[in-house]
Amino acid sequence: MVTRRTAKSSPASARPLLLNSLVAALIASALMIFVHELTHLVAGLAQGHASVLYPFGVIDRGSPPEGDQVLTLLAGPAFSLVTGVLLQLWTPLRGRADLLHLVWLWFAFTSVQEGIMYLCLTPFGAGDTGQAAQLLGLSLPLQFLALAIGIGGMFLNARAFAPHMARHAGADPRLRNAMTLFPWLYGMTVSVLLSIVYLAISPAEIPASAQIAILAAGTALLVFAPMAHIFARSVTAVPSEPLRLRAVPVGGLIVLGVLVLGNILLSVGLQLG
């Protein structure tokens, strides 16, 4: 019995969880951003405006009316928040306890985080909600109210992730870090580097402030995961449900490579409408 406990708690036992969580987080964040930007594109097309889709945003062709711009801008964060909350509440792949389940979880929580981050950017005139606030002439107190709601939302998102951390990583701090802290640290690094590549390749003229916002988003998109440790005491009674993961998620790595290649090709822009 002593030998088995040692084997389960050895540093190597955390590696499959770390690698699978990292790959799942990168896949989910790439898919989430694509769906988010696609929502902007569809909203613009529905109003009769041509747009160009990039892996980091959508640029309107022409000068749509301010009201149409506001609807297009807010469509993305609203869609991300709603779908993220719904997918957090419904976890049909939980019984599989595999990489697909992790992708589902990360997609749900990054979707909510995406909408929340835009609320935090509102007073600074950056991002979807910041630009919409400027177009609407929203008063500064209301903009800071959006910031406060966004900050509170980040803690709520982390609180919602805490039971999944406890369920799949148990009480072992190293396993919990393998599912939360290190996927954020490594995922943040990869996301920022990929964003730099996409921006460097793209012929789109992106203002410096927008580029900074894009890179900043890459650092905060997964931060809800390590923040879940704040609520560790409140999830001590959550029953353990160990994941069944491959040592190396080969299929996940292939999917991730395809997504990165697709974004590199999309960096030149896809005009529709």
C-alpha positions as CSV (number, residue, x, y, z in Angstrom):
1,M,0.0,0.0,0.0
2,V,2.8,2.4,0.8
3,T,4.4,1.7,-2.6
4,R,1.1,2.5,-4.5
5,R,0.7,5.8,-2.7
6,T,4.2,6.8,-3.5
7,A,3.7,5.9,-7.2
8,K,0.5,7.9,-7.4
9,S,2.0,10.9,-5.8
10,S,5.3,10.9,-7.6
11,P,6.1,13.9,-9.7
12,A,5.8,11.9,-12.9
13,S,2.2,11.2,-12.2
14,A,1.3,14.8,-12.8
15,R,2.8,15.0,-16.3
16,P,-0.1,13.4,-18.2
17,L,-2.5,15.7,-16.5
18,L,-0.3,18.8,-17.2
19,L,0.2,17.9,-20.8
20,N,-3.4,17.0,-21.5
21,S,-4.7,20.1,-19.7
22,L,-2.3,22.3,-21.6
23,V,-3.2,20.9,-25.0
24,A,-6.9,21.0,-24.1
25,A,-6.6,24.6,-23.0
26,L,-4.8,25.7,-26.2
27,I,-7.3,23.9,-28.4
28,A,-10.2,25.3,-26.5
29,S,-8.9,28.9,-26.5
30,A,-8.2,28.7,-30.3
31,L,-11.6,27.4,-31.0
32,M,-13.3,29.9,-28.7
33,I,-11.5,32.9,-30.2
34,F,-12.5,31.7,-33.7
35,V,-16.1,31.3,-32.7
36,H,-16.0,34.7,-31.0
37,E,-14.7,36.4,-34.1
38,L,-17.0,34.5,-36.3
39,T,-19.9,35.9,-34.3
40,H,-18.7,39.4,-35.0
41,L,-18.5,38.5,-38.7
42,V,-22.0,37.0,-38.8
43,A,-23.4,40.0,-37.0
44,G,-21.9,42.4,-39.5
45,L,-23.0,40.3,-42.5
46,A,-26.5,40.1,-41.1
47,Q,-26.6,43.9,-41.2
48,G,-25.3,43.9,-44.8
49,H,-21.7,44.9,-44.1
50,A,-18.7,43.3,-45.6
51,S,-15.9,42.4,-43.2
52,V,-12.5,40.7,-43.2
53,L,-11.9,37.9,-40.7
54,Y,-8.5,37.4,-39.0
55,P,-7.5,35.0,-36.2
56,F,-7.3,38.0,-33.8
57,G,-10.3,40.1,-34.9
58,V,-12.7,41.3,-37.6
59,I,-12.3,44.5,-39.6
60,D,-15.2,46.2,-41.3
61,R,-14.9,47.2,-44.9
62,G,-16.4,50.6,-45.3
63,S,-18.0,52.7,-42.6
64,P,-21.1,51.1,-41.0
65,P,-23.5,53.3,-39.0
66,E,-22.5,53.7,-35.3
67,G,-25.6,51.6,-34.2
68,D,-24.6,48.8,-36.5
69,Q,-21.0,48.9,-35.2
70,V,-22.2,48.7,-31.6
71,L,-24.3,45.6,-32.3
72,T,-21.4,44.0,-34.1
73,L,-19.0,44.8,-31.3
74,L,-21.3,43.5,-28.5
75,A,-22.3,40.4,-30.3
76,G,-19.0,38.6,-29.6
77,P,-18.8,39.2,-25.9
78,A,-22.5,38.5,-25.4
79,F,-22.3,35.2,-27.4
80,S,-19.2,34.1,-25.5
81,L,-20.7,34.8,-22.1
82,V,-24.0,33.0,-22.8
83,T,-22.5,30.0,-24.5
84,G,-19.8,29.7,-21.8
85,V,-22.3,29.7,-19.0
86,L,-24.5,27.1,-20.7
87,L,-21.6,24.8,-21.4
88,Q,-20.4,25.1,-17.8
89,L,-23.8,24.0,-16.6
90,W,-24.0,21.1,-19.1
91,T,-21.0,18.7,-19.2
92,P,-22.1,15.7,-21.3
93,L,-18.5,14.4,-21.7
94,R,-17.8,14.2,-18.0
95,G,-18.4,10.4,-18.0
96,R,-15.6,10.0,-20.6
97,A,-13.1,11.7,-18.3
98,D,-10.7,12.1,-21.2
99,L,-9.1,14.8,-23.3
100,L,-12.4,15.7,-25.0
101,H,-13.9,16.4,-21.6
102,L,-11.0,18.7,-20.8
103,V,-11.4,20.6,-24.1
104,W,-15.1,21.0,-23.3
105,L,-14.3,22.4,-19.8
106,W,-11.6,24.8,-21.1
107,F,-13.9,26.0,-23.9
108,A,-16.7,26.8,-21.5
109,F,-14.6,28.6,-19.0
110,T,-12.5,30.5,-21.6
111,S,-15.7,31.6,-23.3
112,V,-16.9,33.2,-20.1
113,Q,-13.5,34.6,-19.4
114,E,-13.5,36.2,-22.8
115,G,-16.6,38.2,-22.1
116,I,-15.5,39.1,-18.7
117,M,-12.1,40.4,-19.9
118,Y,-13.9,42.8,-22.3
119,L,-15.9,44.2,-19.5
120,C,-12.6,44.9,-17.6
121,L,-11.3,46.8,-20.7
122,T,-14.4,49.1,-21.0
123,P,-13.0,52.2,-19.2
124,F,-9.9,52.1,-21.3
125,G,-11.6,52.3,-24.6
126,A,-10.1,49.0,-25.8
127,G,-11.7,45.8,-26.9
128,D,-15.3,45.2,-28.0
129,T,-17.0,46.8,-25.0
130,G,-14.6,49.7,-24.8
131,Q,-15.1,50.7,-28.4
132,A,-18.9,50.2,-28.0
133,A,-18.9,52.4,-24.9
134,Q,-17.1,55.1,-26.8
135,L,-19.6,55.0,-29.7
136,L,-22.5,55.1,-27.2
137,G,-21.0,57.9,-25.2
138,L,-21.3,55.9,-22.1
139,S,-20.6,57.9,-18.9
140,L,-17.4,57.2,-17.1
141,P,-19.1,55.9,-13.9
142,L,-21.0,53.3,-16.0
143,Q,-17.8,52.3,-17.7
144,F,-16.1,51.7,-14.3
145,L,-19.2,49.8,-13.2
146,A,-18.6,47.4,-16.2
147,L,-15.0,47.1,-14.9
148,A,-16.2,46.2,-11.4
149,I,-18.6,43.6,-12.8
150,G,-15.8,42.2,-14.9
151,I,-13.5,41.8,-11.9
152,G,-16.2,40.2,-9.9
153,G,-17.0,37.9,-12.8
154,M,-13.4,36.7,-12.9
155,F,-13.7,35.5,-9.3
156,L,-17.0,33.9,-10.0
157,N,-15.5,32.1,-13.0
158,A,-12.6,30.8,-10.9
159,R,-15.1,29.7,-8.2
160,A,-17.0,27.7,-10.8
161,F,-13.8,26.1,-12.0
162,A,-12.7,25.1,-8.4
163,P,-15.0,22.0,-8.2
164,H,-13.6,20.6,-11.5
165,M,-10.1,21.1,-10.1
166,A,-11.0,19.2,-6.9
167,R,-12.9,16.5,-8.8
168,H,-10.2,15.7,-11.3
169,A,-7.0,16.6,-9.5
170,G,-7.9,15.6,-5.9
171,A,-6.2,17.2,-3.0
172,D,-2.6,16.8,-4.2
173,P,-1.2,20.3,-4.7
174,R,1.1,19.1,-7.5
175,L,-1.8,17.6,-9.4
176,R,-3.9,20.7,-8.9
177,N,-1.1,22.9,-10.2
178,A,-0.7,20.5,-13.2
179,M,-4.4,21.2,-14.1
180,T,-4.4,24.9,-13.3
181,L,-1.2,26.9,-12.7
182,F,1.1,25.4,-15.3
183,P,-1.4,25.2,-18.1
184,W,-1.9,29.0,-17.5
185,L,1.8,29.8,-17.4
186,Y,2.7,27.7,-20.5
187,G,-0.5,28.4,-22.3
188,M,0.0,32.1,-21.7
189,T,3.4,32.0,-23.2
190,V,2.3,30.0,-26.3
191,S,-0.8,32.2,-26.8
192,V,1.2,35.4,-26.7
193,L,3.9,34.1,-29.1
194,L,1.3,32.8,-31.6
195,S,-0.5,36.2,-31.4
196,I,2.8,37.9,-32.3
197,V,3.2,35.6,-35.2
198,Y,-0.3,36.2,-36.5
199,L,0.0,40.0,-36.2
200,A,3.4,39.9,-37.9
201,I,2.1,38.0,-40.8
202,S,-1.1,39.9,-41.2
203,P,-1.3,42.8,-43.7
204,A,-4.0,44.4,-41.6
205,E,-3.3,47.8,-40.1
206,I,-3.9,47.2,-36.4
207,P,-3.5,50.2,-34.0
208,A,-0.8,49.8,-31.4
209,S,-3.5,50.0,-28.6
210,A,-5.4,47.1,-30.2
211,Q,-2.3,45.0,-30.6
212,I,-1.5,45.6,-26.9
213,A,-5.0,44.5,-26.0
214,I,-4.7,41.3,-28.1
215,L,-1.4,40.4,-26.4
216,A,-2.8,41.3,-22.9
217,A,-5.8,39.0,-23.6
218,G,-3.4,36.1,-24.2
219,T,-2.0,36.5,-20.7
220,A,-5.4,36.6,-18.9
221,L,-7.5,34.2,-20.9
222,L,-6.6,31.2,-18.7
223,V,-6.0,32.9,-15.4
224,F,-9.3,31.7,-13.9
225,A,-7.6,28.3,-13.5
226,P,-4.9,29.2,-11.0
227,M,-7.4,31.6,-9.3
228,A,-9.5,28.5,-8.5
229,H,-7.0,27.8,-5.7
230,I,-8.5,30.8,-3.8
231,F,-11.6,28.6,-3.3
232,A,-9.8,25.4,-2.5
233,R,-11.3,25.2,1.0
234,S,-14.9,25.5,-0.3
235,V,-14.5,22.3,-2.5
236,T,-13.0,19.9,0.0
237,A,-16.1,17.8,0.0
238,V,-16.2,17.3,-3.8
239,P,-15.8,13.6,-4.6
240,S,-12.8,12.5,-6.6
241,E,-13.2,11.6,-10.3
242,P,-9.8,10.8,-11.7
243,L,-9.3,11.4,-15.4
244,R,-8.4,8.7,-17.8
245,L,-5.7,10.3,-19.9
246,R,-3.1,9.2,-22.4
247,A,0.5,9.9,-21.4
248,V,0.9,12.0,-24.6
249,P,-2.3,13.3,-26.3
250,V,-1.2,12.6,-29.9
251,G,-4.6,13.3,-31.4
252,G,-4.9,16.6,-29.4
253,L,-1.5,17.7,-30.6
254,I,-2.5,17.0,-34.2
255,V,-5.7,19.0,-33.8
256,L,-3.7,21.9,-32.2
257,G,-1.3,21.9,-35.1
258,V,-4.1,22.1,-37.6
259,L,-5.7,25.0,-35.7
260,V,-2.4,26.9,-35.6
261,L,-1.8,26.3,-39.3
262,G,-5.4,27.4,-40.0
263,N,-4.8,30.6,-38.1
264,I,-1.5,31.3,-39.9
265,L,-3.4,31.0,-43.2
266,L,-6.2,33.2,-41.9
267,S,-3.8,35.9,-40.9
268,V,-3.8,37.2,-44.5
269,G,-7.5,37.8,-44.0
270,L,-10.7,36.3,-45.3
271,Q,-13.1,38.8,-46.8
272,L,-16.8,38.0,-46.8
273,G,-19.9,40.0,-47.8
